[in-house]
């Protein structure tokens, strides 16, 4: 019963930094008590689990040539949050799976309702109460859209399909009113990929759905003043960047990427060491390109490079980039093995695109959500196969 409670509560706790850490520790202890260490050899056979262990091992190895005392806020530790996938997946079985699904749904819809209240009543972006930024909330909405579209495509019930499409449109409308441009782009691209993969064999259905999807996006975009303001802001940021002014959202990212790529070029194979990139930026920005970006620290304190690939490349170079690429590939392969290749492709596409404009993997809450979803899909498919075997 304790394992059921922990699996349920973890789906809720992952939205709180303090709770997720403590419940994650409790989850690991319950896993050990449940003879989890004996099953470790079986769990590690999963390609995705092996990829997680390799990425974490590379980051630990990077400490050997890193500068641990100067690692700032130690944000790189969030990569090790992937390890919680191992005990969570290992604890799942036929009796515990409904509890895990219940916790996942309770946490998601609870945060969704709070976010809607913040947006409609308080006119606030994100959820400050839970320390959820507008980027995290927008990413959460995007994942909900992808799941709704996927389940709709897999369902044979017309009423369920219609309800899920309506829910996806509703989430998309809320997402448009958040200021996150990166998550919005990732949602659109991942959704289009999902629709194409699901209906590519049904050309009439594909054309019909694609046309409806395009019209919906166009109507929402045209009628949404918030989106139009963001597009105007992008153009303005580009013009200011060309004038050498980088104290804008886009200009700041361009500058940070430039410094990050310069850092990777200095030590391309093994990077500067785990924990060093944050202090590297502070030391380099004052003199790089004649001090072109020297005023950036006054605009915003830099804790990451706003790009997953540059961030990991700065820590552990090409070795880390290969490990991260291996992780994404095996994430897709694992879901493919468990009869969910379309969902796997859409989720990995979402992660990849999101990671081009932000250090997406360092968003502690969203990777945690994706890990729980992945574990639940694996658990669901395993039980489905077991039922077929028994028949």
C-alpha positions, 0 to 999 in steps of 0.5 A: 500500500505504501508503494501505491501511495508514493506512486500516486503522490509523486505525480502531485509532488513533482510540481513542487520543488521541495516536495518532489525532492523529498518524495523522490527520496521516499520513492527510492527508499520504498523501491529498495524495500520492495527488493528494487535492487534485485530487479535493477539488472532487469530494469537496466536492460531498458535502453532508456534506463541505460541512456540515463545512467550513461548521461549521469556517468558522463556528468560525474566524470566531468567533475574530474576536470571541473571546478566544483567550488565555483559551480554556483547554484549547482543547476547541473544537478537537475540532470540527475533527476532523470534517475528517479525514472528507475525506481518509479518504473520498477515499482509499477505493476498491475495493481499499482499502475492505476495509482500512478495514473491517478496521481499523474492526472490529479497533479496535472489538472490541479496545476492546470486549474490553478494556472487558469485561475492565475491567468483569468482572475489575477492576470498573472503569467505562470503560477508564482504560488508554486514557483512555476514560470510561464515557460514551464506552464506553457510547456505543461500545456503543450505536453497536454495538447500532444497527449490529447491528440495522441489518445484521440488518434488511438481511440475508436470512440467518436465521443472520446475523440471529439472531447479530446480534440476540444480539450486540446484546442482549449489548452492551445488557447490558454497556451497562446495567452502565455508569453512562452514563444519556445514552448509554443513553437515546440507544441506546434511542430510536435503536434504537426508531426504527430498528426502526420505520423498518425494519419499519413496512411489516410490521405483524406483524413490527413488533409482534412485534419491538417486543414482544420488545424491550420485554420484553427492556428490562423484564427487564434493567431489573428485574434490573439493580441498577445501573440501579435505583440510577441511577433512584433517584439521578436522583430524589434529584438532583432533590430536592436541586436543588429545595433549592438543592443543585446538587453532584450529577450532574443538579444540576450539569447543570441549573446549567450549562445555566442559565448557558449559556442566560443567556450565549446570551441575552446574545449570541444572534446570534453568541455570545461568540466561539470559545474564550470559553465556558469562561472565561465560566462561571468569571467569571459563576457567582460572581454569577449569580442572587445566587451561587446556583451559586458553589460549583460549581467546587469540585464539578467543574471546568467545561470544557463546558456538557454540551449540544451546542447550548448549547456551540455557541450560547455559542461562535458563537450562532445562526450556529453553531446553524444550522451544526450543524443543517445538519451533522446534516441533511446527515449524514442526507441523505448516508446517504439518498442512499447507500441507508442512510436508516434507518441515517442516521436512527438515527445522527443520532437517537443524536447528537442525544439524546446531545448533550442531556445531554453535549457529545457532539461533543466526545467525540473518539473517538465522533465519529471512529468515526461518521465512519469508519462513514459513510465506509465506508457511502458507499464500500461503496454506491459500489462496489455501484453500480459493480458494478451498472453493470459488469453 
